[in-house]
């Protein structure tokens, strides 16, 4: 960069924002204008003149505004790029430009405000005092899981008792709701199947179903909640008419050898119990690993305070919103509804997104300081692991990652895990039993 070609001053507005002020001499501006008009003259079509032979003053009559705009853009791009390179500035987003118009015989001035990564000098990332939970499967855990499996394989049978409904019963009913004497389309259904206790209806509705008998009808009023999905009905009184047509009860299977036949991988009750225990232990181990990782990150961020670039945070928020939208669509939600719903979470995601961005920046700085890198062999080993887990060939798994441009993400994840492993190795870790940790958290 030629130091005499232009003047630039650099102002640090905040740890993540830098302002560059430029003063471009008129001679440089004139040369830029000449270049633009030469290009314009080659293509311009003006009656009475041959292309390439149009006088400058004529071109200015027709193209002055666009030529000056193009010249300004060219000057900004050229000198901005030279300045950030020469000053060692690494923008993380497009600059915010504030400029004057080009005027004859006057220097061209403009400012460019850019976001930059904060200068982080990592500290206190070794010698951490950490606590790690040793997961264990209790009989209570086993009982709860077996009960969950019994519910999965339960059957529904007509209630044979002469009684009213109870929580946990399944009912078949016709119902209709009116507001101000007018029927509401979404408040009417026939042969509707509903589990009492699922709390899927308007608050208070279920209470009126309790103790109703098969064949019984009743009416009752409810005040619709203020957050009711139909805004025009929120807070209004609704009159419901309900006719109970049938009551079904859930029948849970006995836990015996017959119950084992529901599972392909087990032949005996003992094998099933051992499989359940192993699955529960794996789930608890995964939670323990994630909690331990979160503990490390929280301690690192607590010792290293810095500002996250807003553009990084915004990109993370948009990623989280997109991920939420895709998951809702996959679960059956209408794409338009999924979009509207995810948009409501923009502000709610800000804190989590900020933490994610800070974690990435801090880990990267620790990695650079400790010269921690990811080798090609690390990437290949991870792809092989992923291929085996999904039953794919190595080349097919690699090709899929490349086609979806996920190799970079994979390398970033591997680097983060390497850095966290380094931090763990340099920490003092105390192992505690799960029950002991629960007692600590409850103050017992």
Secondary structure per residue as TSV (DSSP state, phi and psi in degrees):
chain	resnum	aa	ss	phi	psi
A	1	X	-	360.0	130.6
A	2	X	-	-80.2	122.9
A	3	X	T	-71.0	-18.1
A	4	X	T	-94.5	-7.6
A	5	X	T	-75.3	-30.1
A	6	X	E	-164.0	163.7
A	7	X	E	-110.8	137.4
A	8	X	E	-139.5	135.7
A	9	X	E	-116.8	145.2
A	10	X	E	-116.3	128.4
A	11	X	E	-124.3	126.5
A	12	X	E	-86.5	102.5
A	13	X	E	-74.7	-40.6
A	14	X	E	-153.7	174.0
A	15	X	T	-59.6	-18.1
A	16	X	T	-122.6	13.4
A	17	X	E	-141.6	128.4
A	18	X	E	-125.4	138.9
A	19	X	E	-114.6	126.2
A	20	X	E	-110.0	128.8
A	21	X	E	-112.4	126.4
A	22	X	E	-112.8	145.0
A	23	X	E	-133.7	99.7
A	24	X	E	-95.4	121.5
A	25	X	-	-58.3	149.4
A	26	X	H	-57.9	-34.6
A	27	X	H	-60.0	-39.9
A	28	X	H	-68.1	-37.4
A	29	X	H	-65.9	-43.0
A	30	X	H	-60.5	-42.4
A	31	X	H	-62.4	-39.8
A	32	X	H	-63.7	-42.3
A	33	X	H	-63.5	-42.4
A	34	X	H	-59.6	-42.9
A	35	X	H	-62.2	-42.5
A	36	X	H	-66.2	-44.6
A	37	X	H	-65.9	-32.2
A	38	X	H	-62.9	-41.9
A	39	X	H	-68.0	-39.3
A	40	X	H	-64.4	-42.9
A	41	X	H	-62.2	-28.7
A	42	X	H	-71.0	-26.6
A	43	X	H	-110.0	-18.3
A	44	X	-	-64.2	143.4
A	45	X	-	-122.7	105.8
A	46	X	-	-125.3	128.6
A	47	X	T	-56.7	132.4
A	48	X	T	96.9	-6.4
A	49	X	S	-132.0	144.8
A	50	X	-	-84.9	143.3
A	51	X	T	-54.0	134.3
A	52	X	T	87.0	-7.9
A	53	X	-	-119.6	16.4
A	54	X	-	-84.0	126.5
A	55	X	-	-60.3	150.1
A	56	X	H	-58.2	-43.6
A	57	X	H	-65.4	-27.9
A	58	X	H	-72.6	-42.6
A	59	X	H	-59.2	-39.1
A	60	X	H	-64.7	-30.9
A	61	X	H	-63.9	-35.4
A	62	X	H	-99.3	-31.4
A	63	X	H	-123.9	12.7
A	64	X	H	-55.1	-50.8
A	65	X	H	-62.9	-48.1
A	66	X	H	-68.7	-35.4
A	67	X	H	-66.1	-41.5
A	68	X	H	-68.7	-36.1
A	69	X	H	-64.1	-44.2
A	70	X	H	-66.2	-39.4
A	71	X	H	-63.6	-44.7
A	72	X	H	-60.1	-43.9
A	73	X	H	-62.1	-42.4
A	74	X	H	-63.4	-43.5
A	75	X	H	-64.4	-43.3
A	76	X	H	-61.8	-48.3
A	77	X	H	-61.0	-45.7
A	78	X	H	-64.0	-54.0
A	79	X	H	-78.2	-27.5
A	80	X	H	-65.0	-47.3
A	81	X	H	-64.3	-39.3
A	82	X	H	-63.9	-40.4
A	83	X	H	-68.0	-48.8
A	84	X	H	-65.4	-33.3
A	85	X	H	-69.7	-45.2
A	86	X	H	-69.4	-31.6
A	87	X	H	-92.6	-2.2
A	88	X	T	71.1	29.2
A	89	X	-	-93.0	134.8
A	90	X	-	-117.6	91.6
A	91	X	B	-62.5	144.8
A	92	X	S	-106.3	0.6
A	93	X	S	-156.1	171.2
A	94	X	-	-64.9	143.1
A	95	X	-	-72.7	152.5
A	96	X	E	-94.6	112.6
A	97	X	E	-99.0	133.8
A	98	X	E	-126.8	117.7
A	99	X	E	-139.4	162.4
A	100	X	-	-95.2	170.5
A	101	X	-	-80.2	157.7
A	102	X	-	-74.3	130.7
A	103	X	-	-128.9	140.1
A	104	X	T	-59.3	137.9
A	105	X	T	62.9	19.9
A	106	X	S	-126.9	144.3
A	107	X	-	-60.8	149.8
A	108	X	E	-98.0	121.2
A	109	X	E	-116.2	145.3
A	110	X	E	-158.4	161.0
A	111	X	E	-122.0	148.9
A	112	X	E	-130.4	116.0
A	113	X	E	-103.1	124.1
A	114	X	E	-127.6	150.1
A	115	X	E	-86.1	141.4
A	116	X	B	-133.0	160.3
A	117	X	-	-68.2	140.1
A	118	X	-	-66.9	147.6
A	119	X	-	-78.7	108.4
A	120	X	-	-111.4	124.5
A	121	X	-	-108.2	94.6
A	122	X	-	-56.8	139.0
A	123	X	-	-142.5	161.0
A	124	X	S	55.2	37.9
A	125	X	-	-102.8	0.4
A	126	X	S	-117.8	157.2
A	127	X	S	74.0	23.7
A	128	X	-	-68.2	144.7
A	129	X	E	-96.8	109.5
A	130	X	E	-120.7	152.8
A	131	X	E	-120.5	129.8
A	132	X	E	-122.1	132.9
A	133	X	E	-85.5	131.3
A	134	X	E	-90.4	107.7
A	135	X	-	-68.1	148.6
A	136	X	-	-145.6	147.8
A	137	X	-	-101.2	118.7
A	138	X	-	-94.4	167.6
A	139	X	H	-63.0	-33.8
A	140	X	H	-62.9	-40.0
A	141	X	H	-62.4	-43.8
A	142	X	H	-63.2	-45.0
A	143	X	H	-61.3	-42.4
A	144	X	H	-65.2	-40.5
A	145	X	H	-68.5	-42.2
A	146	X	H	-62.9	-39.7
A	147	X	H	-64.2	-37.0
A	148	X	H	-62.6	-43.2
A	149	X	H	-66.4	-38.3
A	150	X	H	-60.9	-40.2
A	151	X	H	-66.4	-36.7
A	152	X	H	-61.8	-40.0
A	153	X	T	-100.3	19.9
A	154	X	-	-75.3	164.3
A	155	X	E	-124.5	159.2
A	156	X	E	-108.3	132.2
A	157	X	E	-130.7	151.8
A	158	X	E	-59.9	136.2
A	159	X	-	-67.7	125.2
A	160	X	-	-94.8	-11.1
A	161	X	S	-82.1	150.1
A	162	X	S	-89.6	88.3
A	163	X	-	-153.9	170.1
A	164	X	-	-85.1	173.3
A	165	X	-	-71.1	153.8
A	166	X	-	-130.4	163.9
A	167	X	T	-62.6	134.7
A	168	X	T	100.8	-17.0
A	169	X	-	-72.0	156.3
A	170	X	E	-110.7	130.5
A	171	X	E	-121.5	150.6
A	172	X	E	-111.5	126.2
A	173	X	E	-148.4	158.2
A	174	X	E	-105.2	138.6
A	175	X	E	-147.0	155.5
A	176	X	E	-149.4	137.8
A	177	X	E	-119.5	142.2
A	178	X	E	-127.1	149.2
A	179	X	E	-127.0	122.9
A	180	X	T	56.2	36.9
A	181	X	T	80.7	0.5
A	182	X	E	-110.6	133.9
A	183	X	E	-65.6	147.2
A	184	X	E	-114.9	125.0
A	185	X	E	-55.2	-45.1
A	186	X	E	-76.5	0.9
A	187	X	E	-111.3	26.8
A	188	X	E	-136.7	134.8
A	189	X	E	-159.9	151.4
A	190	X	E	-117.4	145.1
A	191	X	E	55.3	38.5
A	192	X	E	-78.0	129.9
A	193	X	E	-98.8	126.7
A	194	X	E	-146.5	139.1
A	195	X	E	-95.6	120.4
A	196	X	T	-71.9	123.2
A	197	X	T	112.7	-10.6
A	198	X	S	-78.8	-14.7
A	199	X	-	56.7	40.0
A	200	X	-	-96.8	-4.1
A	201	X	S	-104.4	178.7
A	202	X	S	-54.5	135.3
A	203	X	T	-50.8	129.6
A	204	X	T	100.8	-20.0
A	205	X	H	-63.2	-46.6
A	206	X	H	-62.1	-36.3
A	207	X	H	-57.9	-32.3
A	208	X	H	-78.0	-17.0
A	209	X	H	-82.0	-26.4
A	210	X	T	-61.1	137.9
A	211	X	T	72.5	2.5
A	212	X	-	-71.0	144.9
A	213	X	-	-105.6	158.0
A	214	X	T	-56.2	130.3
A	215	X	T	89.9	-7.4
A	216	X	-	-83.8	147.7
A	217	X	E	-126.3	151.9
A	218	X	E	-158.3	161.4
A	219	X	E	-123.7	148.5
A	220	X	E	-157.8	156.9
A	221	X	E	-106.5	144.9
A	222	X	E	-138.8	146.8
A	223	X	E	-91.3	120.4
A	224	X	-	-67.0	139.5
A	225	X	-	-64.1	157.0
A	226	X	T	-66.2	-24.1
A	227	X	T	-99.3	22.5
A	228	X	-	-57.8	141.6
A	229	X	S	-60.0	-32.8
A	230	X	S	-89.6	101.0
A	231	X	T	-57.8	-32.9
A	232	X	T	-72.0	-12.6
A	233	X	T	-106.1	-10.6
A	234	X	T	-56.6	132.3
A	235	X	T	81.6	-2.1
A	236	X	-	-91.9	161.3
A	237	X	E	-82.3	133.6
A	238	X	E	-121.5	138.8
A	239	X	E	-105.3	121.0
A	240	X	E	-109.1	141.1
A	241	X	E	-117.9	127.0
A	242	X	E	-128.6	135.3
A	243	X	E	-122.3	119.6
A	244	X	E	-89.1	118.2
A	245	X	E	-99.5	-28.1
A	246	X	E	-162.8	155.0
A	247	X	E	-125.5	128.5
A	248	X	E	-120.3	146.9
A	249	X	E	-118.5	150.0
A	250	X	E	-84.5	130.4
A	251	X	E	-109.6	117.7
A	252	X	-	-89.0	137.4
A	253	X	-	-73.5	152.9
A	254	X	-	-73.3	148.6
A	255	X	S	-89.3	91.5
A	256	X	S	-144.1	-169.6
A	257	X	H	-62.5	-28.9
A	258	X	H	-68.0	-37.4
A	259	X	H	-62.6	-34.8
A	260	X	H	-62.0	-26.4
A	261	X	T	-65.4	-13.3
A	262	X	T	-73.6	-10.5
A	263	X	-	-118.7	128.3
A	264	X	T	-71.2	-31.5
A	265	X	T	-90.2	-1.2
A	266	X	-	-128.4	140.6
A	267	X	S	-110.7	-20.9
A	268	X	S	-128.6	161.5
A	269	X	H	-65.0	-37.4
A	270	X	H	-62.9	-40.7
A	271	X	H	-65.7	-39.0
A	272	X	H	-62.5	-46.3
A	273	X	H	-62.0	-40.0
A	274	X	H	-66.5	-37.9
A	275	X	H	-64.8	-41.2
A	276	X	H	-63.2	-44.3
A	277	X	H	-61.2	-44.1
A	278	X	H	-63.8	-43.0
A	279	X	H	-63.0	-43.4
A	280	X	H	-63.0	-39.9
A	281	X	H	-65.2	-39.8
A	282	X	H	-64.5	-40.4
A	283	X	H	-63.5	-44.8
A	284	X	H	-67.3	-36.5
A	285	X	H	-64.3	-41.1
A	286	X	H	-62.9	-42.1
A	287	X	H	-65.6	-40.0
A	288	X	H	-63.0	-42.7
A	289	X	H	-62.4	-43.2
A	290	X	H	-67.6	-41.0
A	291	X	H	-63.2	-39.4
A	292	X	H	-65.4	-41.7
A	293	X	H	-62.8	-44.9
A	294	X	H	-62.3	-36.7
A	295	X	H	-62.3	-43.5
A	296	X	H	-61.7	-48.1
A	297	X	H	-62.1	-43.2
A	298	X	H	-60.9	-41.3
A	299	X	H	-68.5	-39.2
A	300	X	H	-64.2	-45.4
A	301	X	H	-68.6	-32.1
A	302	X	H	-65.4	-33.9
A	303	X	H	-89.8	-10.4
A	304	X	-	-132.0	89.4
A	305	X	-	-89.9	131.2
A	306	X	-	-160.8	165.6
A	307	X	-	-90.9	140.7
A	308	X	-	-92.7	135.3
A	309	X	-	-57.7	125.2
A	310	X	H	-54.5	-36.3
A	311	X	H	-66.7	-35.7
A	312	X	H	-63.9	-43.4
A	313	X	H	-63.4	-43.1
A	314	X	H	-63.2	-41.0
A	315	X	H	-64.1	-37.9
A	316	X	H	-67.5	-39.0
A	317	X	H	-61.1	-46.1
A	318	X	H	-63.1	-37.3
A	319	X	H	-63.0	-44.5
A	320	X	H	-65.5	-38.6
A	321	X	H	-65.6	-42.4
A	322	X	H	-64.0	-40.5
A	323	X	H	-64.3	-42.8
A	324	X	H	-62.0	-44.7
A	325	X	H	-59.5	-45.3
A	326	X	H	-64.3	-40.1
A	327	X	H	-65.9	-37.5
A	328	X	H	-68.6	-38.6
A	329	X	H	-64.9	-41.1
A	330	X	H	-63.3	-28.1
A	331	X	T	-86.9	1.3
A	332	X	T	110.6	1.0
A	333	X	-	-76.2	145.7
A	334	X	-	-59.7	133.7
A	335	X	H	-54.2	-39.5
A	336	X	H	-67.0	-42.0
A	337	X	H	-65.4	-39.5
A	338	X	H	-62.7	-39.1
A	339	X	H	-64.1	-48.5
A	340	X	H	-60.9	-41.1
A	341	X	H	-66.3	-43.4
A	342	X	H	-66.9	-32.5
A	343	X	H	-62.5	-30.5
A	344	X	T	-67.4	-15.5
A	345	X	T	-95.6	3.1
A	346	X	T	-53.1	-54.7
A	347	X	T	-71.6	-31.2
A	348	X	T	-68.1	-26.1
A	349	X	T	-83.3	-7.8
A	350	X	H	-60.5	-46.9
A	351	X	H	-62.8	-45.6
A	352	X	H	-65.4	-40.7
A	353	X	H	-64.0	-41.1
A	354	X	H	-61.6	-43.0
A	355	X	H	-64.1	-41.2
A	356	X	H	-61.6	-45.6
A	357	X	H	-63.5	-45.3
A	358	X	H	-61.0	-40.4
A	359	X	H	-61.5	-45.9
A	360	X	H	-61.7	-47.3
A	361	X	H	-63.1	-44.0
A	362	X	H	-67.0	-44.6
A	363	X	H	-61.9	-39.6
A	364	X	H	-61.4	-41.2
A	365	X	H	-66.6	-40.0
A	366	X	H	-63.1	-42.6
A	367	X	H	-59.9	-43.5
A	368	X	H	-67.1	-41.2
A	369	X	H	-64.6	-35.4
A	370	X	T	-98.3	6.4
A	371	X	T	56.7	41.2
A	372	X	-	-89.1	126.4
A	373	X	-	-134.2	165.6
A	374	X	-	-106.7	124.5
A	375	X	-	-92.0	161.0
A	376	X	H	-59.2	-34.5
A	377	X	H	-63.8	-33.8
A	378	X	H	-64.1	-43.4
A	379	X	H	-64.6	-45.1
A	380	X	H	-62.8	-41.0
A	381	X	H	-63.7	-39.8
A	382	X	H	-66.9	-40.7
A	383	X	H	-63.7	-39.5
A	384	X	H	-63.7	-40.7
A	385	X	H	-61.9	-44.0
A	386	X	H	-65.0	-39.5
A	387	X	H	-64.0	-43.9
A	388	X	H	-64.1	-39.2
A	389	X	H	-66.9	-33.0
A	390	X	H	-100.7	1.7
A	391	X	T	73.3	28.1
A	392	X	-	-105.1	162.9
A	393	X	-	-77.3	152.0
A	394	X	H	-56.4	-49.1
A	395	X	H	-63.4	-37.1
A	396	X	H	-66.8	-41.8
A	397	X	H	-64.4	-43.0
A	398	X	H	-64.0	-44.1
A	399	X	H	-62.2	-40.1
A	400	X	H	-63.1	-42.7
A	401	X	H	-64.3	-40.6
A	402	X	H	-66.3	-42.8
A	403	X	H	-64.5	-33.7
A	404	X	T	-92.8	8.9
A	405	X	T	53.3	45.9
A	406	X	-	-106.1	-3.1
A	407	X	H	-61.8	-41.5
A	408	X	H	-60.8	-41.8
A	409	X	H	-64.2	-39.9
A	410	X	H	-63.0	-43.8
A	411	X	H	-63.2	-40.9
A	412	X	H	-63.7	-42.6
A	413	X	H	-63.0	-42.6
A	414	X	H	-63.4	-40.3
A	415	X	H	-63.5	-45.0
A	416	X	H	-60.3	-42.1
A	417	X	H	-66.6	-36.6
A	418	X	H	-63.9	-41.9
A	419	X	H	-66.0	-43.5
A	420	X	H	-64.2	-36.9
A	421	X	H	-63.2	-39.3
A	422	X	H	-61.5	-45.1
A	423	X	H	-61.8	-42.1
A	424	X	H	-60.5	-44.1
A	425	X	H	-62.5	-28.3
A	426	X	T	-95.1	10.0
A	427	X	S	-108.2	163.0
A	428	X	E	-101.2	118.3
A	429	X	E	-113.2	125.3
A	430	X	E	-104.0	124.2
A	431	X	E	-89.1	132.0
A	432	X	E	-131.0	150.4
A	433	X	E	-71.3	152.5
A	434	X	H	-58.9	-42.1
A	435	X	H	-63.3	-39.1
A	436	X	H	-64.1	-42.2
A	437	X	H	-64.3	-40.9
A	438	X	H	-62.3	-39.4
A	439	X	H	-64.8	-37.6
A	440	X	H	-63.5	-44.0
A	441	X	H	-67.6	-32.0
A	442	X	H	-91.5	-2.8
A	443	X	T	80.8	14.3
A	444	X	-	-83.9	360.0
